[in-house]
Amino acid sequence: MMDSLQPHADDDVQHRLAAALAASGESSLTSPKFAAYLDQQETVSRSDQFSFPSVATVRPPGVAKATVSSSARDSEPSVYLAGNSLGLMPNSTPKLIQEELEAWKSQGVLGHVEHPYERPWVKIDEIVTPILAEIVGAKPAEVACMGSLTSNIHILFTTFYRPTSDRHKILYEGKAFPSDQYAFASQVEMRGLAPSSLLPMDPRPREYTLRTEDILHMIEEQGDSIAIICFGAVQYYSGQWFDMETITRAGHAKGCLVAFDCAHAVGNVPIRLHDWGVDFAAWCSYKYLNSGPGGIAGLYVHERWADKKRLAGWWGHDTSTRFAMPNVFAPSPGAAGWQLSNPSVLDVISLYSSLQVFQSVGSSASAGSASFMAALRHRSLLLTGYLEALLKQSPYYVGMERVHSTERQQVKFTLITPSDPEQRGAQLSLLFGPPEAMDVIFDGLRSAGVLGDERRPGVIRLAPVPLYNSFRDVHQAATSLDGVIAHHVASL
């Protein structure tokens, strides 16, 4: 993708897998002993710092134990490959939340400034901002921890979407997450513009990802009428990681503002929002950042836009005079000036719990001088590459052109996520044919103790998260998938 992110020779996934296989003494990637060998080489995983749902918990309600071969006992941890939907709970989260409840109980309002654990609530967002800045590749002053993803998109569009008669369109991927589509449509509608101001972009026929050259062609062709380009940095359905730097450069060359919804990128892939010149971005934190369901979100505003007009609220006021309660708004420097209300302490502390685990990766001796995101990315490439290799050895895997064929009583799947590791993160999206088989396969995986998540029509997303998933998880998921499909085919 970008020069700074190009893999070194020893980072080539296939080369790394082949070298590891040779060193392990095993003859096949499908050997469970090879997965165990890969886990034995582990130095980055923090699986012991997270709570995994049990096999019994992930089983569909009312479903008996797995009807396919499985040695999993009810009390054992499940194979949890749904961190792209909701990250696991760090073991430290309950303790930190309890500390805040104790501070509230013992200090009352004084907890804002006199905190028994030295986390005064008047500065609570400041404990996470520097870590978030490192994760998204920004300066701390360009990042704010606040709100929720869609509300932050609206807040940012209020500042940056200034349509004119000539430049009014919003360019985005046609299968963007629905909330983004609703946000864009309502922004257009609220300004009295026609739906033609929306410019969704779909892949070519019989393709599931957008080609970079097609995006660049669209920008070149329509750029003079485009006000904002806003793609999902990592596409939620296909798992495609867009070439953010190239898109940003092309958009700016045509006078467009360029933004990204980083919900599936933050904590997943190494991004450099500041260096790439991205104008603004927003994200949630309950996926790869493990802040908990509905956890607090964040936004980024490039420093060149620090003085732009925005919606104002008291928490965005300059901290030096915020509690003097002046009548006139004086914004805090940088992205913090876009904050509206004081953030939920319990939400921030839940996020902080996970970010401490991220930091522990970078501080470990094994990580050397590499940042924690670089170390996690290095592991993620191999983890997802291993899953891809196992899936492609399945007797039920077919090429894209065959997945919708009408072979009688044949269940099959293909991968719609890019095969190039530099165009994806942790997630692989499996498209099943016929599509209705997906529900049966998904429930079968759950009954076997494997949890991904489903997206209709016909897709199961599996995301081995480098912070806590193991190579054994990956091997077990691929093996269980074959068993579930075989059982289903036999029942037809």
C-alpha positions in Angstrom: 0.0 0.0 0.0 2.2 2.8 1.2 6.0 2.8 1.1 6.3 2.9 4.9 4.0 -0.1 5.2 5.5 -2.3 2.5 6.5 -5.6 3.9 10.1 -6.5 4.2 11.3 -9.6 2.4 10.9 -11.7 5.6 7.3 -10.3 6.0 6.0 -12.0 2.9 3.2 -14.1 4.4 3.7 -17.2 2.2 7.5 -17.1 2.8 7.0 -16.8 6.5 4.5 -19.7 6.6 6.8 -21.9 4.5 9.8 -21.1 6.6 7.9 -21.9 9.8 6.6 -25.1 8.4 10.1 -26.2 7.5 11.4 -25.3 11.0 8.6 -27.1 12.7 9.4 -30.4 11.1 5.8 -30.9 10.1 4.8 -31.8 6.5 1.5 -29.9 6.2 0.0 -26.6 7.1 -3.1 -28.5 8.1 -1.3 -30.4 10.9 -2.6 -29.3 14.4 1.0 -29.7 15.5 2.0 -26.9 13.1 -0.5 -24.6 14.7 0.9 -25.6 18.1 4.4 -24.8 16.9 3.4 -21.4 15.7 1.8 -20.6 19.1 5.0 -21.8 20.8 6.9 -19.1 19.0 4.5 -16.5 20.3 5.7 -13.3 22.0 3.0 -10.7 21.0 -0.3 -12.3 21.9 -2.1 -11.2 25.1 -4.8 -13.8 25.1 -4.3 -14.4 28.9 -5.4 -10.8 29.5 -8.9 -11.3 27.9 -12.1 -13.2 28.8 -13.4 -15.6 26.2 -17.0 -16.8 26.1 -17.3 -20.5 26.8 -18.3 -23.1 24.2 -21.6 -23.5 25.9 -22.2 -19.8 25.8 -21.8 -19.4 22.0 -24.0 -22.4 21.2 -27.3 -21.3 19.6 -30.1 -21.4 22.2 -31.9 -24.7 22.3 -29.2 -26.5 20.2 -27.6 -29.6 21.5 -23.9 -30.2 21.5 -22.2 -30.2 18.2 -23.3 -32.8 15.8 -20.0 -32.7 14.1 -16.8 -34.1 15.5 -15.6 -31.8 18.3 -13.6 -32.4 21.4 -14.6 -29.1 22.9 -16.1 -29.3 26.4 -18.8 -26.8 27.4 -16.6 -25.0 29.9 -13.7 -24.5 27.5 -13.1 -21.1 25.9 -14.7 -20.8 22.5 -12.9 -19.9 19.3 -13.8 -16.3 19.2 -13.3 -14.8 15.7 -15.8 -11.9 16.0 -13.5 -9.2 17.3 -14.3 -7.2 14.2 -17.9 -7.0 15.5 -17.3 -6.8 19.2 -13.9 -7.1 20.9 -13.4 -9.3 23.9 -13.4 -7.9 27.4 -10.0 -7.3 28.9 -9.7 -9.0 32.3 -8.7 -5.6 33.9 -11.9 -3.9 32.8 -14.1 -4.8 35.8 -11.4 -3.8 38.3 -10.9 -0.4 36.7 -14.7 0.2 36.4 -15.1 -0.8 40.1 -12.4 1.7 41.0 -14.4 4.5 39.3 -17.6 3.4 41.1 -15.7 3.5 44.4 -14.4 7.0 43.6 -17.9 8.1 42.9 -19.2 6.5 46.1 -16.5 7.9 48.3 -15.7 11.2 46.7 -19.0 12.3 45.0 -18.5 15.4 43.0 -15.0 15.8 44.4 -13.9 12.9 42.1 -13.7 15.4 39.3 -10.5 16.9 40.9 -9.6 14.7 43.9 -9.5 11.1 42.7 -8.2 8.2 44.8 -6.6 6.6 41.8 -5.2 9.8 40.3 -7.6 9.8 37.4 -9.5 13.1 38.0 -12.6 13.2 35.9 -12.0 16.7 34.6 -9.1 15.2 32.6 -10.4 11.7 32.1 -10.2 11.8 28.3 -6.6 12.9 28.4 -5.5 9.4 29.6 -6.5 7.8 26.3 -5.9 10.6 23.8 -2.1 10.0 23.4 -2.6 6.2 22.9 -5.4 6.7 20.4 -3.1 9.2 18.5 -0.4 6.6 18.2 -3.0 4.0 17.0 -4.4 6.2 14.2 -1.1 7.9 13.3 -1.9 11.4 14.4 -0.6 14.1 16.7 -2.3 14.0 20.1 -3.8 17.5 19.5 -5.5 16.1 16.4 -7.5 13.4 18.3 -10.5 13.6 20.6 -12.2 10.8 22.5 -15.9 11.5 22.4 -19.4 10.6 21.4 -20.4 7.8 19.1 -19.4 7.0 15.5 -22.4 8.3 13.6 -22.8 11.4 15.8 -19.2 12.2 15.3 -19.6 11.9 11.5 -22.5 14.4 11.7 -20.4 16.7 13.9 -17.6 16.7 11.5 -19.8 17.1 8.4 -21.4 20.1 10.0 -17.9 21.7 9.9 -16.6 20.3 6.6 -19.6 19.7 4.3 -20.1 23.1 2.8 -21.8 22.4 -0.6 -21.9 24.9 -3.4 -23.8 24.8 -6.6 -20.7 23.4 -8.3 -19.2 21.2 -5.6 -21.8 19.3 -3.5 -21.4 15.6 -4.0 -20.3 13.0 -1.4 -18.3 10.0 -2.8 -18.4 6.8 -0.8 -18.5 3.0 -1.4 -21.9 1.8 -2.4 -22.0 -0.9 0.3 -20.9 1.4 3.1 -22.1 0.5 6.6 -25.8 1.5 6.6 -25.4 4.2 9.3 -22.8 6.0 7.1 -25.3 5.9 4.2 -28.0 7.3 6.4 -25.7 10.0 7.7 -24.6 11.1 4.2 -28.2 11.1 2.9 -29.5 13.1 5.8 -26.7 15.6 5.4 -27.7 16.1 1.8 -31.4 16.3 2.6 -30.9 18.7 5.5 -29.3 21.1 3.1 -32.1 20.9 0.6 -30.1 19.1 -2.0 -31.3 16.3 -4.3 -30.3 12.7 -3.9 -28.0 13.2 -7.0 -25.6 14.8 -4.6 -24.9 11.3 -3.2 -22.3 9.4 -5.3 -22.1 5.8 -4.1 -19.5 3.7 -6.0 -20.0 0.0 -6.6 -17.5 -2.7 -7.7 -17.4 -4.0 -11.2 -20.0 -6.7 -12.1 -19.3 -10.0 -10.4 -16.7 -8.4 -8.1 -17.0 -7.6 -4.4 -14.2 -5.1 -3.9 -13.4 -1.7 -5.5 -10.3 -1.4 -7.6 -8.1 1.5 -6.7 -7.8 2.5 -10.4 -11.6 2.7 -10.6 -11.8 5.0 -7.5 -9.1 7.2 -9.0 -10.9 7.4 -12.3 -14.1 8.4 -10.5 -12.3 11.1 -8.6 -10.7 12.4 -11.8 -14.0 12.3 -13.7 -16.3 13.7 -11.0 -13.8 15.5 -8.7 -14.8 19.0 -9.6 -18.3 18.4 -8.3 -17.2 16.3 -5.2 -17.2 18.1 -1.8 -16.2 15.2 0.4 -14.8 11.7 -0.3 -15.6 9.4 2.7 -14.8 5.7 2.4 -14.7 3.2 5.2 -10.9 2.8 5.7 -11.5 -1.0 5.9 -14.8 -2.0 4.3 -17.0 -3.7 6.9 -18.5 -6.3 4.5 -15.6 -7.4 2.3 -12.7 -6.6 4.6 -11.0 -4.5 1.9 -8.4 -2.0 3.2 -8.6 0.9 0.8 -5.4 2.7 -0.3 -6.0 5.7 1.9 -2.9 7.6 1.0 -3.5 7.3 -2.7 -7.2 8.2 -2.4 -6.3 11.2 -0.3 -3.7 12.5 -2.6 -6.0 12.1 -5.6 -8.9 13.8 -3.8 -6.8 16.8 -2.8 -5.5 17.2 -6.3 -9.1 17.8 -7.4 -9.9 20.1 -4.6 -12.0 17.6 -2.5 -11.8 17.1 1.2 -11.0 13.5 2.1 -12.3 11.6 5.2 -12.5 8.0 6.4 -14.8 6.0 8.7 -12.1 4.1 10.5 -14.4 1.8 12.5 -12.8 -1.4 11.1 -9.3 0.1 10.7 -8.5 1.5 14.2 -6.6 -1.1 16.2 -6.6 -3.4 13.2 -4.2 -2.0 10.5 -1.5 0.6 10.9 -2.8 3.9 9.6 -1.1 7.3 9.3 -3.9 9.9 9.2 -1.6 12.9 9.7 1.2 11.9 7.3 -1.3 10.9 4.6 -3.0 14.3 4.9 -6.4 12.9 5.7 -8.7 15.9 6.5 -10.9 14.3 9.1 -11.9 10.8 10.4 -14.1 9.1 13.0 -14.2 5.7 14.5 -15.8 3.5 17.2 -13.9 1.6 19.8 -15.8 -1.5 20.6 -14.4 -3.6 17.8 -10.6 -4.0 17.7 -10.2 -1.6 20.6 -12.3 -3.7 23.0 -14.0 -0.9 24.9 -17.3 -2.8 25.3 -20.7 -2.7 23.5 -21.5 0.9 22.5 -18.2 2.1 23.9 -17.1 5.7 23.4 -15.9 6.7 20.0 -13.3 9.2 18.6 -12.5 11.6 15.9 -9.5 13.2 14.2 -9.1 16.6 12.6 -5.9 17.5 10.8 -4.1 20.3 12.4 -4.5 22.6 9.4 -8.2 22.7 10.1 -7.9 23.5 13.9 -9.5 26.9 13.5 -12.5 25.8 11.5 -16.0 26.7 12.7 -17.8 23.9 14.5 -20.7 23.0 16.8 -19.8 24.1 20.3 -20.3 22.6 23.7 -18.8 23.3 27.1 -16.3 20.3 27.1 -14.8 21.7 23.9 -14.1 25.0 25.6 -10.5 25.9 26.5 -9.6 24.0 29.6 -7.9 27.0 31.2 -11.3 28.8 31.5 -13.8 26.0 31.1 -14.9 26.1 34.7 -15.1 29.8 34.8 -18.3 29.3 32.8 -17.8 32.2 30.3 -20.7 33.1 28.0 -18.6 33.1 24.9 -17.1 29.9 23.5 -13.3 29.7 23.2 -12.3 26.3 21.7 -9.7 24.1 23.1 -6.7 23.7 20.7 -7.1 21.0 18.0 -9.6 18.3 17.8 -10.5 18.7 21.5 -12.4 21.8 20.5 -15.0 19.7 18.7 -16.0 18.0 22.0 -19.5 18.9 23.2 -20.3 17.3 26.6 -18.1 15.7 29.2 -17.4 12.0 28.3 -18.8 9.1 30.3 -16.1 8.2 32.8 -17.1 4.5 32.8 -16.8 4.4 29.0 -13.5 6.1 28.9 -12.0 3.8 31.6 -13.3 0.7 29.8 -11.4 1.9 26.7 -8.3 2.7 28.8 -8.3 -0.8 30.1 -7.8 -2.2 26.6 -5.4 0.5 25.5 -3.1 -0.5 28.4 -3.0 -4.0 26.9 -2.0 -2.5 23.5 0.8 -0.5 25.1 2.1 -3.7 26.8 2.8 -5.1 23.4 5.1 -2.2 22.5 6.8 -2.2 25.9 7.7 -5.9 25.8 11.3 -6.8 25.2 10.3 -9.0 22.2 8.8 -6.0 20.4 12.2 -4.2 20.4 11.9 -0.7 19.1 8.8 -1.4 17.0 5.6 0.3 18.0 2.8 -1.9 19.3 0.8 -1.4 16.1 3.8 -2.6 14.0 4.2 -5.6 16.2 0.5 -6.5 16.1 0.4 -6.0 12.3 3.4 -8.3 11.8 1.5 -11.0 13.8 -1.8 -10.3 12.1 -0.3 -10.8 8.6 0.7 -14.3 9.5 -2.4 -15.2 11.5 -4.8 -14.2 8.8 -2.5 -15.6 6.1 -2.6 -18.9 7.9 -6.4 -18.8 8.0 -6.5 -18.0 4.3 -4.2 -20.9 3.5 -6.2 -23.4 5.5 -9.5 -22.2 4.0 -8.2 -22.5 0.5 -7.2 -26.1 1.1 -10.8 -26.9 2.1 -12.6 -29.3 -0.3 -15.5 -26.8 -0.2 -13.5 -23.8 -1.3 -14.1 -22.6 -4.9 -13.1 -19.7 -7.0 -15.3 -16.6 -7.2 -16.7 -17.7 -10.6 -18.1 -21.0 -9.2 -19.6 -19.9 -5.9 -23.1 -19.2 -7.4 -23.1 -22.2 -9.7 -26.2 -24.4 -9.5 -24.5 -27.7 -8.8 -27.1 -29.9 -7.1 -26.7 -30.4 -3.3 -23.4 -28.7 -3.4 -22.4 -26.2 -0.6 -19.3 -24.2 -1.3 -17.7 -20.9 -0.3 -15.2 -18.5 -1.6 -13.3 -15.5 -0.2 -14.3 -12.0 -1.2 -11.6 -10.3 0.8 -8.6 -9.3 -1.2 -5.9 -11.9 -1.4 -3.2 -9.3 -1.2 -2.3 -8.9 2.6 -1.6 -5.2 2.1 -5.2 -4.7 1.0 -6.8 -6.2 4.1 -6.7 -6.4 7.9 -7.5 -9.3 10.1 -10.9 -10.1 8.6 -11.7 -12.6 5.9 -15.2 -12.7 4.5 -16.5 -16.1 3.3 -19.3 -16.0 0.7 -21.4 -19.1 0.6 -23.3 -20.7 -2.2 -26.2 -21.1 -2.1 -26.6 -18.1 0.2 -29.2 -19.7 2.3 -26.7 -22.3 3.4 -24.9 -19.6 5.4 -27.3 -19.6 8.3 -27.0 -23.4 8.7 -23.3 -23.2 8.5 -23.1 -20.3 11.0 -25.2 -22.2 13.5 -23.2 -25.3 13.0 -20.0 -23.4 13.8 -21.6 -22.0 16.9 -22.6 -25.4 18.0 -18.9 -26.5 17.5 -17.7 -23.6 19.7 -16.6 -21.3 16.9 -18.0 -17.8 16.7 -17.6 -15.4 13.8 -20.4 -13.2 12.6 -22.8 -13.3 9.7 -23.7 -10.7 7.2 -26.6 -11.3 4.7 -26.7 -12.3 2.0 -24.5 -15.3 2.4 -21.3 -14.0 4.2 -19.6 -15.2 7.4 -16.8 -12.9 8.6 -13.9 -14.5 10.5 -11.4 -12.2 12.1 -8.4 -13.6 14.0 -7.4 -10.7 16.2 -3.7 -10.5 16.7 -4.0 -9.2 20.3 -5.7 -12.3 21.6 -6.4 -15.0 19.0 -4.1 -18.0 18.6 -3.0 -20.1 15.6 -4.8 -23.0 17.3 -8.0 -20.9 17.1 -7.5 -20.5 13.4 -6.8 -24.2 12.9 -9.8 -25.2 14.9 -12.1 -22.8 13.0 -11.0 -24.1 9.6 -11.3 -27.7 10.7 -14.7 -27.1 12.3 -15.9 -25.4 9.1 -15.1 -28.4 7.0 -16.9 -30.7 9.5 -20.0 -28.5 9.6 -20.3 -28.3 5.8 -19.7 -32.0 5.5 -22.5 -32.8 8.0 -24.9 -30.4 6.2 -24.1 -31.8 2.8 -24.7 -35.3 4.1 -28.2 -34.2 5.4 -29.4 -32.9 2.0 
